[in-house]
Each structure stands twice: as structure tokens, then as C-alpha cells.
């Protein structure tokens, strides 16, 4: 691995994201592109769709990789794969951004948002990305042949983008989870000698780290679906290009848990109009779960913190979920280091 290329690309991704955030926040407030911070008392308004800055930062970081190798090393660095990954990032971010600017819950219908992520996977499909022989948890080795790029890849992008979008709504949660996913993927790729997957993961991690400067509690900017769809699909793209589906699926464990809880709530009729993953803010700064029952990972964490500490806070919920993801990541990376996965 060329550490100069690593330093330059990460520095660009971080710097571009950080530089774009203040003007975006000001512009969003002037344009009325703001939303109420649902977990805080009062009418706290925060800039929306700020995830666009992280997308642009990651994009510039990826381009810097190509530029460095072309101009400094006079060599090619997986340019086809990098441009496919950057195109995937842009297409998925565009879908999320359209939904953000058209208005939360008034934008694109849910079925369009879900299915639109399939054609967003086109850049990976056209380059026939990945290896058709994959290993999945509980299933084993499967050779999908041409069905892998034509069917499995779009399904993976749709699943990852929409799954990543499900676990959010709290300051720093989406970007924090994205950072942990990408950092864990980078470490795994480094252990396996997968340079492209490692660098691509670190570039996105750097952009998300910069975004967290303004998105951490109390947030000055929200990520919006612009970030969640983009990071989820990008994660799927890195997994496909690195051909480590087994690790990638296992690392996504909390999102599967979240999906199971959500669909169980649908069966029970819990998720009706006006009931969301958000909490009920209290005057003292604490938060309460709006419903009872195990139908939301965020609400489960609220009740767990109340039991352990007597009260729950938004920041406490986010830190708890991130620590849980860090434990999962650590366990999987230990297995990878020992050659199990």
C-alpha cells in the first residue's frame, strides 16, 4: 500500500467535507431546508441534507487516488472499479437528495425509494463487479454465475442502502455507524491484502469523521437520506469489489436486528402514523420511549439506559448503539485475524 496516496486521499476527503459543512448549514437555513430536531424539547431547527458534503468529500478522495497514481506513480489504480464505485455513490446520493429536498415524508413514495436503488447499482453491473462464488453465513459457498452481477449485486445494493437508512434519527447515529462500518471494513481488507477495498473504505470513513464534527450531539446538520442511501450502497459496493460478502453481511448484524424488530412491529400494528423511532423529549433533557415493547433498537436502548442509569439521553442512546457495533466489529475482526472468516 502506498501510504502517501493514503494520506493524500484521506486528507482531501476529510478537508473537503469539513470545508463544505459551514456554508451548507448557512445556505440550508436561508433556503428553509431545515427540520425539527425531534428528540429535543422546543422547536430546534437543524440544516437538512448535509450528507451531500460527505458524499462530495468521499468523491474527491476517490478521485485523488486516481490522480495520485496517474501523475505521481505513472500507474493505474483500479480506475474502472473506482469510477464505478464513485458513480454508484453519486446515483444513490441523488435519490436520497431528491427525497430530502422534496420534503421528509412528502417526497418520493417509499416503493420508489426502495426500488430506485436497484438501477443505482448499474455501475457495478456494467463492469461485472465481484466474483460469482460467494460465501454466506449459515449457507456456505454458492456459485451464482451470471446471476451474481445481474441479480445479487442489485439486491445487495438495495438491501444495504435501505437497511442502513433504517437505523437513525438520533444525532450522530447514522454517521457514527457508517464510520464504524467503513473503518471495520478497512481493517478487514488490510488483513486480507485487499488494497482497493481498504483505501475506498478509509476514504469514506474520513469523510464521515469530518461530518461528525457538525453532526454529533447537539447536531448542527442532519445527514438526510442523501447520506444514508449513499453510505449504504457504497458499503455494498466495497463488499462486492472486495468479495467478502460473508464478513460484510455479518458486520451488518445490527441492521438485521433492526429490520426484524421493525417488521415485528408492523405485524403487531405498532408502526402507525405518528409513531416513529424518535423519542419523547423531556424538560430535563432526558428522553422517553414513545411506545412499549421490543419494536425499535433505539427504544430498547432507552429503556436499558433507564434501568441502568435511571434516565436516558439522546447522546447516551447513540453511544450505546455505537459501542454495541464496535463489539460486533471487534469480534468479527478477531475471527478474521485468526483466519476463521
N, C-alpha and C positions, 0 to 999 in steps of 0.2 A: 504493500500500500504506500502511495506517495503522500507523506504527511504534509507536505507543502500544499498539495491540492486539497487535502482535507481541511487544513486551516483556512485557506482562502475561501472555499465554498461555504464552510460553516460560518465564517465571519461575515460573508456577504448576506447569507440567509438571515442571520441574526440582526445585522445592521439595517438592512432594507426594511424588515418588519418593524423594528423599533422606530426607525425614522418616519415611517408612514402612519403610525398609530396616532400621534397627537393631531396632525392635520385631518385625519379621517374622523376623529372624535369631534373636532370643532365643526367640520363640514356636515356631519350627520345631525348634530344639534341644530345647525342653521336650516337644514333641509327638512327637519321634522322626522328624520329617520331614527326615532328613539322608541324605547319600550320601557314599561314599568318594571322595576326590579321586584319580582313577585314575592320574594322571601324577606322583604324589609318593610317595616311599618311606614305609612305615609305614601307619598307619591314620588318616589325616587326614580328619575328618568335617566336611562343609560343609552349610549350610542349603540345602534344595531349593526349587524352585518360586518362587524370588524374583522371577521375571519378572512376577508378579502386581502388584508395586509399580510397575513401569514402565508396565504397562497402565493402572493406575488413574491414574498421573501424566499419561499422554498423554490419557486420557479427560477428566480435569479441565481440561487445557489446551485441548482442543477445545471443551468447554462454556464455558470462559472467553471464547473467541472470540465465541460466540453471545451470551453475556451482555453483553460489552462493546459490541457493535454494537447490541443491543436497548436497553440502558439509557443508554449514553453517546451513541451516534450516532443513536439512534431509527431504526435501519435494520435490514434483514435481510441476513445474510451467509451465503448458500448454506446455509440451515438444513436443507433437505431432504437435501442431499449430506453435510453434516457429521453429521447424525444417522444416516444410512445407514452412513457410514464408522465412526462410533462403535459402532453395532450389530454391524457386521462384526468390529470389534476385540474386542468382548465375547464374541461367539459363538465365534470361533476360539480366544480365550484360555480359554474354558470347556472346550473339547475338550482342549486341552493340559493344563489344570489337572487334569481328571479323570484323565488318564493319569499325571500326576505323583503325585497322592495315592494312586492305586491301586497304585503301585509300578512303578519302572523295569523294563521287560521283562516285567512281570507285570500290566500294566494293560490298556488296550484292545488288542485284536488289531490287527496292522498294517493289515489291509484296512479295518477300521472307521476307524482314524485317518486313512487316506488318503481314503476316500470321504466321511467325515463333513464334510470341508472343503467339499464341493460345496454342501450345504444351508446352510452358514455364509455362502455368498455371496448368500443370499436378499435381504438389504437392498439390495444393488446391483441385483439382478434386478428387484425390485418397483418401483424408481424408474426403471427403464430407463436405467441409468447408461451414460455413454460415447457415442461416435459410431461407427456401424457401419462407416464407412470407415476402415480402418486401414492403416498401412504397416509392413511387417515386413522385417527383414534378409534378403537373398537372395531374397525373394519379391516385394516391391513392394507396390503399393496393392491392397487387396482390400475389396470391399463385401460384408459379411456379412448386411446387413439385420437381420431379427428374430433371426437366429441369433447375432448378437453378444451381446445381453444374456442370451439363454436358454441358449446353449451356450458361447460363447467366454469370457464372464466367469467362469462356474463353473470352466471348465478352467484359466483363468489363476490363479484363487484357489487351486485345488488344487495346481497346479504350483508356484506361488511359495511357498506355505506349506510343502509337503513338501520343496521344493528348499532353502529356507533352513534347514530343520531338519537337512539332511544335513551341513552344514559346521560342526562344532562339537566339543565335548568337551575344549576347552582353555581355561584361564582367560582371560576377556575376548574370546574369539574371536567368539562369536555376537553379543554386544552391540556389539563393535567394528565388525564387518562391517555390522550394522544401522545404526550411526551413520553410517558412510561412505556406505551406500546412500541413506539419507534426506537426508544433507547434500548429496550429489551431485544427488539429485532436486530438492532445494530450489533449488540454483543453476541447474539447467536450467530449472525452472519460472519462476524470476525472469527469466532471459534471454528466455523466450518470453512473458512477461507473464501467466502463469497464477497468479493470486494465491492461489486456494484450494489448489492443489497445493503451492505454495511454503510457505504457512503450515502446512498439515497435515503436511508433511514435517519442517519445523523443530520442530513440537511433539513429534513422536516422537523426533527427534534429541536434543532437550533432555532428555527422559525417559531415553533410553539413556545420555546423558552422565552423568547422575546415578547410574544403575545401575552404571556402570563404576567409580565410586568404591569400591564394595564388591566388584565382580566381577573387577577387574583382579588380576593375579598379585601375591601369593598370595590367591586368592579367598576371601571370607567367605560368599559366597552364589552359588548356581548359578541360571541363568535357567530351566532346565527347558523342557519343551515348551510350557509356558504362554507363554513369551516367543517362542520360535521360530515357533510356528504363528501367533501374534498379529502379529508383525512381518512375517512373510512375506505373510500375507493382507492386512495393512494396506498394504504396499508395492504389491501388486497393485491394491488399491482406489484408491490415489493415481494410479497409472499410468492406470487406466481413466478416472477422473474428469478427468484432465488430457489424455487422448487422446494420449499419446506412447508408444505400445507399442514402436515401433522403438528408441527410446532405452532404455526400460525393459528390454526383452529383452537388448539389448547390454550394459547395465550388470550384468546377471545372469550374465555370461560365466563367472566362476569356479565358479558353481554348476552350469552345464552341464558344465564340465570335470570337476568332482567327480562328477557323475552318470555320465558316460561311464566314468571310472576305476572307479567302483563296479560298474557293470553288467559291465564287462570282468572284474572280479574274480569276479563271480557266474559268468560263463561259464567261467572258469578253476578254479572251485571253491575260491577263496581264502577267501571270506567264510563260514566255518563257525562253529559255536557256539564262543564264547570268543574269537574273533578280531574285534577292533573297530578303530576309528580311533585309539584311545588308544595311548600309547607305553608302553615298559617303563622305569620309573624306575630310576635308578642311585644308589648310595650317595652319590656326589659331587654330586648334584643335577642331573646331565645326564639325557638320555632317549635311548632307542634305539627304532628302528622294530621292531615285533614280527614283521613279515613282510618278505620281499624282493619286489621287483617294483613296477611303477608302478600300484598299485591304490588309492592314497589320496593326496590332495593333501597332507595333514598329514605322511604318511610320506615323501613326496618332499622336502618341506621339511626334514625331519630329516636325511635323507642329504645334501642340498645344504649344510646348515649344517656337517655333519661334514666335508665335503670342503673347505669354505671356511675354517672356523674351528677344525677339529679336534674339536669337540664341539657338541652341540645341546642347547638348553634349551627348556622349555615356553614361556617368555616370548619367546625368540628365534623360535620357530616362529610364534607369534601375530603378532609384529611383522612378520615376513617376509610372511605372507599379507596382512596389512593394507596393507603397502606396495605389494604387487602389485595389490590392489584400488584403492589410491589412484592408481597409474599408469594403470590402465584408466579410472578415473573422469576423471582429468585429460585423457587423450587424447580421450575422448568429449565432454567439456565444451568442449575446444578446437574440435572439429568442429562442435559446436552453436553456438559463438560465431561461427564462420565461415560458419554457415548451411548446413552440409552435412547435418546431421540435425536 
